[in-house]
Amino acid sequence: MRFLLDAEQREFARSLDGLLTSSDTPAAVRSWAAGVHAPGRAVWARLAEAGVFALAVPERHDGLGPLPLGIAVAFTELGRHAVPGPLVETVAAAALLDRLGDPDAAAAHLPGIASGKTVATLCLTALGPYVLDADAADTVLVVDGDVLRAGARPGPVQPSADPARRLSRPSSGGTVLARGPAVASAAAHAADVASLATAAQSLGLGRALLDRTVEYVKQRTQFGVPVGSFQAVKHRLADTLIALEFAEPLVHGAALALAAGSREAGRDVAAAKVTAGEAAHRAARTALQLHGAVGYTDELDLSLWIRKARPLRDAWGTPAACRARVLAA
């Protein structure tokens, strides 16, 4: 199985990198954390024009997909630039509605998701009680057992390790869209898509943290030489790079398994999720240590990336849950 990206996929990643580099995502992250969504929604619109959300929507509903490998490529860049918002939850909601087999529900939501006009978020109560960024979403979907509801009102925003991840508990209200075994099956598929996208985000986040740290240790000096020349620093950076390099083919392999409908896809997604999440967490610890005390400051943009590492590691599949799934397969 080939895990390397082809020329078209690499060009797609480069185009997203250029788009997001020019979008001042740190300012959008800080605004989002304060509950001001306009800058983040502007970035969202640009991503939609680039086809990011259409990757999760089938062609019959104005999309391009579903294309799991395209989602992995895109979300790696979204993680690299720390883009705020319920990005993962929107593509997971698209996957759920597509797999559900309800043409009315799909037609009502999927074209808007593909075009970027609809920001969706999704809560699967079997995986946790919170919904992400419900205050910014146009559509809030909640799966409780075998019941799918839409329009549940969010409660107060809860404190989070990453201020830009605005968590709340959805209410028990809303409109029932569907119920029965098909809901549970669609929710399981949506959870795999969410886990894959989160793994890709973690991979991109880890690479951004490593790149920034390498640049910093080239500039910071001690005893008259760059600290990057110290053997202990080189070893720490090398360990971080190896962890990220090991995670990348697992993420791509999981995407290919999902695309093929493999029976082992869930195991592969879990392996990718735990590996990428742990690699990003390692990159965050390395960045914090090698930047010294400055790494703790809110004013430094680096903090926006560091704060995302642990929440992404635990979102849509904790390390313990992912390892258990791999061992049980």
Buried (B, 14 or more C-beta within 10 A) or exposed (E): EEEEBEEEBEEBBEEBBEBBEEBEBBEBBBBBBEEEBEBBBEBBEBBBEBBBBBBBBBEEBBBBBBBBBBBBBBBBBBBBBBBBBBBBBBBBBBBBBBBBEBEEBBEBBBBBBBBBEBBBBBBBBEBBEBBBBBBBBEBBBBBBEBBBBBBBEBBEBEEBEBBBBBBBBBBEEBEEBBBEEBBBBBBBBBBBBBBBBBBBBBBBBBBBBBEBBBEBBEEBEEEEEBBBEBEEBEEBBEEBBEBBEEBBBBBBBBBBBBBEEEEEBBBBBBBBBBBBBBBBBBBBBBBBEBBEEEBEEEEBBBBBBBBBBBBBBBBBBBBEBBBBBBEEE
